[in-house]
Amino acid sequence: MASSSSNVVGVHYRVGKKIGEGSFGVIFEGTNLLNNQQVAIKFEPRKSDAPQLRDEYRTYKILVGCPGIPNVYYFGQEGLHNILVIDLLGPSLEDLFDHCNRRFSTKTVVMVAKQMLSRVQTIHEKNLIYRDIKPDNFLIGRPGSKAANVIHVVDFGMAKQYREPKTKQHIPYRERKSLSGTARYMSINTHLGREQSRRDDLEALGHVFMYFLRGGLPWQGLKAATNKQKYEKIGEKKQTTLINDLCTGFPDEFKKYLKYVRNLGFEDTPDYDYLRDLFTNALKGTGEVEDGEYDWMKLNSGKGWEARNSRLHPYPTNATPGASNRELHGTPRTGRHLTSDRLNAAQPAPPSPMAKHSGNKIRDRQSMQGISSTISEKFESPTTEDGSTNKYEQSTKKQAILEALTNFLPVFNEFILLSMNPIFVFTGVAGSFYTILSIICLKRHYGITFSLKQAFLIRSCTAHKLIIACAPNLYAFAQSAFSL
């Protein structure tokens, strides 16, 4: 892709090759121009029927610093798209499953299960349920990094708060809910239209574990005239398939896991330690040890999966936040896997957020509309799928407002102090205004500071134009700095 400022988003992220797409939008590789760090940049049309990147960004902020959660660097609007910048990771467990001829050893499944269970526990402890458990959404780290075999969870477009953070009051039990998640792995209760809670995430995990062990599940490949009928058939097959039959030929601990999670009550707190111990015992029964050596590390004569093609499947090539839910309602997903040839082929230009030549006035108007819509959304009462107000999510909105105000006040104070300096008072209002904003931007966003003498030189010569050029999209900077 040509090196051009038109391919820079979020002030300093250059957009590279496309690495994935789905009904939600497109994912590109990217580079942080400040430190040359590789990132993943997700694009979503602002006029999407069900925009999810803003909610996903807020979820990442809630989970920041937790093991196995990618760092989030930026959320903002670029032209007609929302964009989200997060860590670039390695392939998904689904991709690795393919590389291993669609079968994992018991040892690998046990080690994977303990990591996945810990990630879901972390999400639950932050008062959230994930609601779209599937191998595609669990990724290992980048090859060569310290976290190369740490399993990360991504794509929180379906995540939902299941209890109020302060009071720990659980959401009420409801029925006749629309299906949310991926039909192959979702819990029986989800098929029956029951409100999801922690137990449903854990049951879906159990289905994933058996998928890895067996190479498939009994309810795969069912045919029906419509999607609705197909999902009903899948649900019926799950209910009629005995756990003993599903787990035959594998350690009994997998049976115990599924029986335990299916017997949990709607508001029950799972015993995560007990479940992890089950898998530890399962591995002991096979005579193997938990040494951190996964099946995909043995590929290519012990060189690992990355030896085949170091560019294969960076980040989730089939990661489509919310796509599973859309699939349930009849919208097909685009391509379940992207081949290495497709990944390395000439890539199309990124979505038009980088097409800044369409007119600065239009861009400014879109930015102002974005500010207005962002503010209005923060004060809107969130609603549930049945249209009622969800009071359990209001606290998150209030926290976002307070966070934005808290982050804004130091910037405002800094602006006032700078504007009172004689250097700027007597050297022209317009030029001083832009110079002050640029100095604040460089200080807070890039860590670059200026002495008063340097500031005077910047203001009194054409050099200030270069600084202004470093932050052409002040709205994008404001979104990043103020966490809007």
Sequence and secondary structure as in RCSB ss.txt:
>XXXX:A:sequence
MASSSSNVVGVHYRVGKKIGEGSFGVIFEGTNLLNNQQVAIKFEPRKSDAPQLRDEYRTYKILVGCPGIPNVYYF
GQEGLHNILVIDLLGPSLEDLFDHCNRRFSTKTVVMVAKQMLSRVQTIHEKNLIYRDIKPDNFLIGRPGSKAANV
IHVVDFGMAKQYREPKTKQHIPYRERKSLSGTARYMSINTHLGREQSRRDDLEALGHVFMYFLRGGLPWQGLKAA
TNKQKYEKIGEKKQTTLINDLCTGFPDEFKKYLKYVRNLGFEDTPDYDYLRDLFTNALKGTGEVEDGEYDWMKLN
SGKGWEARNSRLHPYPTNATPGASNRELHGTPRTGRHLTSDRLNAAQPAPPSPMAKHSGNKIRDRQSMQGISSTI
SEKFESPTTEDGSTNKYEQSTKKQAILEALTNFLPVFNEFILLSMNPIFVFTGVAGSFYTILSIICLKRHYGITF
SLKQAFLIRSCTAHKLIIACAPNLYAFAQSAFSL
>XXXX:A:secstr
    GGGEETTTEEEEEEEEEETTEEEEEEEETTT  EEEEEEEETT SS  HHHHHHHHHHTTT TT   EEEE
EEETTEEEEEEE    BHHHHHHHTTT   HHHHHHHHHHHHHHHHHHHHTTEE     GGGEE   TTSTTTT 
 EE   TT EE B TTT  B     S    S TTT  HHHHTT    HHHHHHHHHHHHHHHHHSS TTTT   S
SHHHHHHHHHHHHHHS HHHHTTTS HHHHHHHHHHHT  TT    HHHHHHHHHHHHHHHT    S  GGGSHH
HHT GGGT TTSS S TT  TTHHHHHHTT   S S   HHHHHS      GGG GGG HHHHHHHHHHHHHHHH
HHHHS  B TTS B TTTHHHHHHHHHHHHHHHHHHHHHHHHHHTSHHHHTS HHHHHHHHHHHHHIIIII    
 HHHHHHHHHSTHHHHHHHH S HHHHHHHHHT 
